């Protein structure tokens, strides 16, 4: 079965709307839970250490299964695997919501882990459907601009929607809302999206590679997520990281010797893809940690409600899609390098503004200017990185390339949140011991964390400037032009 028809699919923009809706749900659910954590902790009568697993469980399975989900989509059929992911995500969302009536934290945490698995299947399958539906060039860049707007605004929108739902309907509705949306996407997928898969001579599945990469990545995300609680230098963290490295080294050995590897390393000959994934890690660290810290600041220091917290993020979520269109047009015209570099530097400006947040802050002028500036940087970074990661990638490897990009961003996000948590917790605890108020200690801790994110944003800009040199969004890679198999 071929991936791209001779003529463009007349329903291609409708296809984008369908898979984009599913992708938006998965990104939304990364952040939507943050504002509901206090309510979940109270209603289920659980400790803070237990309620953290509502976030960690999703992150572990989401980050751990992305690469596997992307490759399976290539081999077994992108629409088929996309549907499987949708079913898993929708049913597990229902189970998450029902945990409220059951009063069971175990059900909620278990269902969140399954929900992360569904998201890990949906995200790369959806992006590979977009990649194989639109021909490379200006039209695909436009589609990826829309995709970038969805992804870039998803985290901020999650805080917004989460605040509204928690305020008026209850925290269980942050999960229930996925059920009708998932059902509609399922119904539309079967009627609108054609099947596609990699045109390869084999359908062998690399089980050993799948087990090692998934286990290694999941263990890595777990170790990083718990490091702020048990200490980065603790024996537990060090041993878990070593175990993760050993398992991933085993994955590399298996892939280098395998006849039908899960991840053919020839794909990294694609310079644009390799550079985009390096930048994607740094970008993920900055974006995820930024929204995480801001949510804590406005709730714990300023004392704002979940609803008010969510509404403030409308400034970012509402303007990012506008700037995404600009990012797509500029990337198509001049290539991703200057746009990604500028985007990360603009993020750096917003992060500098966040380092100045006061104990008794206000939406204006302490937050709104930075919210708006960050939206510009977010769009100018997320969109061209997505374009660069898929430039020159053969349709047979679309799922793999999509899974790699999503993995880079999710792993970066896990590291960024853990690093920021360690910084603001350490600084805050030190100040509490010296007689500072909780608001003063927390604010100082968040300021220190934002300084760290500012350094990461600048590092990302430098990486983009150096690694994306000569890469143009409308060009194919030298390998593909020469007919080299990726």
HELIX and SHEET records of a PDB file:
HELIX    1   1 UNK A   12  UNK A   31  1                                  20    
HELIX    2   2 UNK A   34  UNK A   36  5                                   3    
HELIX    3   3 UNK A   37  UNK A   43  1                                   7    
HELIX    4   4 UNK A   48  UNK A   51  1                                   4    
HELIX    5   5 UNK A   53  UNK A   76  1                                  24    
HELIX    6   6 UNK A   78  UNK A  102  1                                  25    
HELIX    7   7 UNK A  105  UNK A  133  1                                  29    
HELIX    8   8 UNK A  138  UNK A  168  1                                  31    
HELIX    9   9 UNK A  173  UNK A  192  1                                  20    
HELIX   10  10 UNK A  207  UNK A  230  1                                  24    
HELIX   11  11 UNK A  235  UNK A  257  1                                  23    
HELIX   12  12 UNK A  265  UNK A  269  5                                   5    
HELIX   13  13 UNK A  271  UNK A  296  1                                  26    
HELIX   14  14 UNK A  297  UNK A  301  3                                   5    
HELIX   15  15 UNK A  306  UNK A  312  1                                   7    
HELIX   16  16 UNK A  314  UNK A  334  1                                  21    
HELIX   17  17 UNK A  336  UNK A  354  1                                  19    
HELIX   18  18 UNK A  363  UNK A  367  3                                   5    
HELIX   19  19 UNK A  368  UNK A  390  1                                  23    
HELIX   20  20 UNK A  395  UNK A  397  5                                   3    
HELIX   21  21 UNK A  398  UNK A  433  1                                  36    
HELIX   22  22 UNK A  438  UNK A  467  1                                  30    
HELIX   23  23 UNK A  478  UNK A  481  1                                   4    
END                                                                             
